[in-house]
Amino acid sequence: MSPRLVTTVFGPTYAADVACTPRFWPSFSNWRDQEIIEVRPRFFLKALRDGLVMQLASLSS
């Protein structure tokens, strides 16, 4: 989506997001950490499996 279209669709919400989001480089001073992170075991195990497959594929070549 173009910025013009997103501005039309989301208006002030998008403008506020643009105002506090760095354009090119991340701003680590804006980091907000969560004390508790909820993880669904099925998705976590799938990510581990996918990572293992990629690791094994890179080792075999």
C-alpha positions as CSV (number, residue, x, y, z in Angstrom):
1,M,0.0,0.0,0.0
2,S,1.2,3.5,-0.7
3,P,1.6,5.9,2.1
4,R,-1.1,8.1,0.6
5,L,-3.6,5.3,0.6
6,V,-2.7,4.2,4.1
7,T,-3.1,7.8,5.4
8,T,-6.5,7.9,3.8
9,V,-7.6,4.6,5.2
10,F,-6.2,4.9,8.8
11,G,-5.9,8.7,9.2
12,P,-4.6,9.9,12.6
13,T,-3.7,6.4,13.8
14,Y,-1.2,6.0,10.9
15,A,0.1,9.5,11.3
16,A,0.8,8.9,15.0
17,D,2.6,5.6,14.1
18,V,4.8,7.4,11.5
19,A,5.7,10.1,14.0
20,C,7.2,7.7,16.5
21,T,8.7,5.1,14.2
22,P,12.2,5.6,12.8
23,R,12.3,5.6,9.0
24,F,15.6,3.8,8.4
25,W,17.4,2.6,11.5
26,P,15.8,1.1,14.6
27,S,15.7,3.2,17.8
28,F,16.5,0.8,20.7
29,S,15.6,3.5,23.2
30,N,12.0,2.9,22.2
31,W,12.2,-0.8,23.2
32,R,9.5,-1.9,25.6
33,D,10.0,-5.3,27.1
34,Q,7.2,-7.7,28.2
35,E,7.5,-9.3,31.6
36,I,5.6,-12.4,30.5
37,I,5.5,-13.7,26.9
38,E,2.8,-16.1,25.9
39,V,3.8,-18.8,23.4
40,R,1.7,-21.4,21.7
41,P,3.6,-24.7,21.9
42,R,2.4,-25.8,18.5
43,F,3.8,-22.7,16.8
44,F,7.0,-22.8,18.9
45,L,7.7,-26.4,18.0
46,K,7.0,-25.8,14.3
47,A,9.5,-22.9,14.3
48,L,12.1,-25.2,16.0
49,R,11.4,-27.9,13.4
50,D,11.7,-25.5,10.5
51,G,15.0,-24.1,11.9
52,L,16.4,-27.6,12.3
53,V,15.4,-28.6,8.8
54,M,17.2,-25.4,7.4
55,Q,20.3,-26.2,9.6
56,L,20.5,-29.7,8.4
57,A,20.0,-28.6,4.8
58,S,22.9,-26.1,5.1
59,L,25.2,-28.8,6.6
60,S,24.4,-31.3,3.8
61,S,25.5,-29.1,1.0
